[in-house]
Amino acid sequence: MQDPEAEKPLADLVKEIMSAVTAEDTMPSTIPVLSVAAGDQAGAEAP
């Protein structure tokens, strides 16, 4: 069995994503912020 604590961060991340998607209707500005954050992370991982 996997350690439940190991799955906790993933569950929290999913909650954050779902919250962001839900908030898109009232706060569209969160999406560009998430896109920029994802772009920065992808850029940092690039060789």
A tleap script that builds the chain and sets N, CA, C and O, in Angstrom:
source leaprc.protein.ff14SB
mol = sequence {
  NMET GLN ASP PRO GLU ALA GLU LYS PRO LEU
  ALA ASP LEU VAL LYS GLU ILE MET SER ALA
  VAL THR ALA GLU ASP THR MET PRO SER THR
  ILE PRO VAL LEU SER VAL ALA ALA GLY ASP
  GLN ALA GLY ALA GLU ALA CPRO
}
set mol.1.N position { 0.841 -1.201 0.000 }
set mol.1.CA position { 0.000 0.000 0.000 }
set mol.1.C position { 0.878 1.255 0.000 }
set mol.1.O position { 1.946 1.296 0.611 }
set mol.2.N position { 0.388 2.272 -0.706 }
set mol.2.CA position { 1.131 3.532 -0.740 }
set mol.2.C position { 0.890 4.316 0.543 }
set mol.2.O position { -0.144 4.180 1.196 }
set mol.3.N position { 1.868 5.132 0.880 }
set mol.3.CA position { 1.738 5.993 2.050 }
set mol.3.C position { 0.710 7.089 1.749 }
set mol.3.O position { 0.894 7.855 0.802 }
set mol.4.N position { -0.362 7.176 2.534 }
set mol.4.CA position { -1.391 8.208 2.279 }
set mol.4.C position { -0.810 9.612 2.242 }
set mol.4.O position { -1.303 10.472 1.513 }
set mol.5.N position { 0.238 9.848 3.027 }
set mol.5.CA position { 0.871 11.169 3.046 }
set mol.5.C position { 1.488 11.492 1.689 }
set mol.5.O position { 1.571 12.659 1.307 }
set mol.6.N position { 1.923 10.459 0.957 }
set mol.6.CA position { 2.550 10.684 -0.347 }
set mol.6.C position { 1.516 11.193 -1.351 }
set mol.6.O position { 1.853 11.933 -2.274 }
set mol.7.N position { 0.261 10.793 -1.167 }
set mol.7.CA position { -0.790 11.209 -2.104 }
set mol.7.C position { -1.385 12.565 -1.725 }
set mol.7.O position { -2.091 13.180 -2.525 }
set mol.8.N position { -1.106 13.021 -0.529 }
set mol.8.CA position { -1.718 14.261 -0.037 }
set mol.8.C position { -1.377 15.468 -0.916 }
set mol.8.O position { -2.288 16.196 -1.309 }
set mol.9.N position { -0.103 15.709 -1.241 }
set mol.9.CA position { 0.211 16.869 -2.087 }
set mol.9.C position { -0.503 16.811 -3.434 }
set mol.9.O position { -0.960 17.838 -3.935 }
set mol.10.N position { -0.602 15.629 -4.020 }
set mol.10.CA position { -1.281 15.488 -5.308 }
set mol.10.C position { -2.757 15.850 -5.159 }
set mol.10.O position { -3.319 16.550 -6.002 }
set mol.11.N position { -3.370 15.375 -4.098 }
set mol.11.CA position { -4.778 15.693 -3.853 }
set mol.11.C position { -4.955 17.200 -3.674 }
set mol.11.O position { -5.912 17.787 -4.177 }
set mol.12.N position { -4.017 17.815 -2.950 }
set mol.12.CA position { -4.095 19.268 -2.750 }
set mol.12.C position { -3.947 19.996 -4.080 }
set mol.12.O position { -4.633 20.985 -4.336 }
set mol.13.N position { -3.040 19.497 -4.926 }
set mol.13.CA position { -2.826 20.128 -6.224 }
set mol.13.C position { -4.088 20.016 -7.073 }
set mol.13.O position { -4.488 20.981 -7.724 }
set mol.14.N position { -4.714 18.841 -7.066 }
set mol.14.CA position { -5.958 18.646 -7.816 }
set mol.14.C position { -7.026 19.610 -7.304 }
set mol.14.O position { -7.772 20.198 -8.087 }
set mol.15.N position { -7.092 19.765 -5.979 }
set mol.15.CA position { -8.077 20.696 -5.400 }
set mol.15.C position { -7.819 22.113 -5.891 }
set mol.15.O position { -8.749 22.844 -6.230 }
set mol.16.N position { -6.541 22.494 -5.925 }
set mol.16.CA position { -6.201 23.848 -6.382 }
set mol.16.C position { -6.599 24.036 -7.840 }
set mol.16.O position { -7.148 25.072 -8.214 }
set mol.17.N position { -6.316 23.021 -8.665 }
set mol.17.CA position { -6.654 23.114 -10.091 }
set mol.17.C position { -8.171 23.208 -10.255 }
set mol.17.O position { -8.666 24.048 -11.006 }
set mol.18.N position { -8.900 22.352 -9.559 }
set mol.18.CA position { -10.358 22.372 -9.662 }
set mol.18.C position { -10.909 23.710 -9.170 }
set mol.18.O position { -11.857 24.245 -9.744 }
set mol.19.N position { -10.318 24.242 -8.115 }
set mol.19.CA position { -10.756 25.544 -7.599 }
set mol.19.C position { -10.497 26.628 -8.637 }
set mol.19.O position { -11.324 27.518 -8.837 }
set mol.20.N position { -9.346 26.547 -9.294 }
set mol.20.CA position { -9.006 27.542 -10.310 }
set mol.20.C position { -9.970 27.438 -11.490 }
set mol.20.O position { -10.423 28.453 -12.018 }
set mol.21.N position { -10.282 26.211 -11.901 }
set mol.21.CA position { -11.208 26.012 -13.019 }
set mol.21.C position { -12.595 26.517 -12.636 }
set mol.21.O position { -13.277 27.148 -13.444 }
set mol.22.N position { -13.008 26.239 -11.412 }
set mol.22.CA position { -14.315 26.697 -10.936 }
set mol.22.C position { -14.347 28.217 -10.854 }
set mol.22.O position { -15.367 28.840 -11.151 }
set mol.23.N position { -13.236 28.806 -10.453 }
set mol.23.CA position { -13.167 30.255 -10.286 }
set mol.23.C position { -13.038 30.978 -11.627 }
set mol.23.O position { -13.163 32.201 -11.689 }
set mol.24.N position { -12.791 30.227 -12.692 }
set mol.24.CA position { -12.594 30.848 -14.006 }
set mol.24.C position { -13.791 31.717 -14.396 }
set mol.24.O position { -13.626 32.757 -15.035 }
set mol.25.N position { -14.993 31.288 -14.011 }
set mol.25.CA position { -16.200 32.042 -14.370 }
set mol.25.C position { -16.209 33.423 -13.709 }
set mol.25.O position { -16.660 34.399 -14.309 }
set mol.26.N position { -15.717 33.501 -12.490 }
set mol.26.CA position { -15.772 34.768 -11.756 }
set mol.26.C position { -14.435 35.496 -11.760 }
set mol.26.O position { -14.390 36.716 -11.600 }
set mol.27.N position { -13.341 34.752 -11.944 }
set mol.27.CA position { -12.008 35.352 -11.918 }
set mol.27.C position { -11.169 34.862 -13.100 }
set mol.27.O position { -10.254 34.062 -12.908 }
set mol.28.N position { -11.464 35.327 -14.322 }
set mol.28.CA position { -10.718 34.873 -15.501 }
set mol.28.C position { -9.229 35.188 -15.404 }
set mol.28.O position { -8.417 34.549 -16.074 }
set mol.29.N position { -8.864 36.159 -14.582 }
set mol.29.CA position { -7.467 36.580 -14.485 }
set mol.29.C position { -6.587 35.485 -13.885 }
set mol.29.O position { -5.364 35.535 -14.017 }
set mol.30.N position { -7.194 34.498 -13.227 }
set mol.30.CA position { -6.385 33.438 -12.618 }
set mol.30.C position { -5.790 32.525 -13.683 }
set mol.30.O position { -4.734 31.929 -13.471 }
set mol.31.N position { -6.458 32.413 -14.824 }
set mol.31.CA position { -5.984 31.488 -15.857 }
set mol.31.C position { -4.662 31.953 -16.469 }
set mol.31.O position { -3.735 31.151 -16.573 }
set mol.32.N position { -4.542 33.223 -16.880 }
set mol.32.CA position { -3.235 33.677 -17.398 }
set mol.32.C position { -2.125 33.507 -16.369 }
set mol.32.O position { -0.994 33.177 -16.725 }
set mol.33.N position { -2.439 33.731 -15.106 }
set mol.33.CA position { -1.431 33.565 -14.047 }
set mol.33.C position { -0.969 32.120 -13.999 }
set mol.33.O position { 0.228 31.848 -13.905 }
set mol.34.N position { -1.926 31.185 -14.063 }
set mol.34.CA position { -1.561 29.768 -14.042 }
set mol.34.C position { -0.764 29.414 -15.289 }
set mol.34.O position { 0.186 28.635 -15.216 }
set mol.35.N position { -1.144 29.979 -16.434 }
set mol.35.CA position { -0.429 29.700 -17.676 }
set mol.35.C position { 1.008 30.192 -17.590 }
set mol.35.O position { 1.933 29.500 -18.016 }
set mol.36.N position { 1.195 31.382 -17.040 }
set mol.36.CA position { 2.541 31.939 -16.889 }
set mol.36.C position { 3.360 31.070 -15.943 }
set mol.36.O position { 4.529 30.784 -16.204 }
set mol.37.N position { 2.736 30.649 -14.837 }
set mol.37.CA position { 3.446 29.808 -13.868 }
set mol.37.C position { 3.846 28.487 -14.519 }
set mol.37.O position { 4.961 28.007 -14.318 }
set mol.38.N position { 2.939 27.898 -15.299 }
set mol.38.CA position { 3.242 26.636 -15.971 }
set mol.38.C position { 4.340 26.843 -17.007 }
set mol.38.O position { 5.223 25.999 -17.160 }
set mol.39.N position { 4.285 27.966 -17.716 }
set mol.39.CA position { 5.307 28.269 -18.717 }
set mol.39.C position { 6.673 28.440 -18.084 }
set mol.39.O position { 7.676 27.961 -18.613 }
set mol.40.N position { 6.711 29.129 -16.938 }
set mol.40.CA position { 7.984 29.314 -16.235 }
set mol.40.C position { 8.540 27.971 -15.784 }
set mol.40.O position { 9.742 27.724 -15.878 }
set mol.41.N position { 7.656 27.106 -15.293 }
set mol.41.CA position { 8.104 25.799 -14.810 }
set mol.41.C position { 8.623 24.969 -15.981 }
set mol.41.O position { 9.668 24.327 -15.868 }
set mol.42.N position { 7.902 24.975 -17.109 }
set mol.42.CA position { 8.328 24.211 -18.278 }
set mol.42.C position { 9.656 24.748 -18.795 }
set mol.42.O position { 10.533 23.983 -19.194 }
set mol.43.N position { 9.795 26.079 -18.783 }
set mol.43.CA position { 11.040 26.686 -19.250 }
set mol.43.C position { 12.210 26.307 -18.362 }
set mol.43.O position { 13.325 26.102 -18.842 }
set mol.44.N position { 11.951 26.213 -17.064 }
set mol.44.CA position { 13.021 25.871 -16.122 }
set mol.44.C position { 13.453 24.421 -16.305 }
set mol.44.O position { 14.606 24.071 -16.054 }
set mol.45.N position { 12.511 23.575 -16.746 }
set mol.45.CA position { 12.826 22.158 -16.917 }
set mol.45.C position { 13.488 21.889 -18.261 }
set mol.45.O position { 14.080 20.828 -18.456 }
set mol.46.N position { 13.395 22.836 -19.189 }
set mol.46.CA position { 13.994 22.636 -20.512 }
set mol.46.C position { 15.518 22.599 -20.394 }
set mol.46.O position { 16.098 23.291 -19.557 }
set mol.47.N position { 16.153 21.797 -21.226 }
set mol.47.CA position { 17.621 21.692 -21.182 }
set mol.47.C position { 18.306 22.979 -21.603 }
set mol.47.O position { 19.535 23.047 -21.618 }
savepdb mol mol.pdb
quit
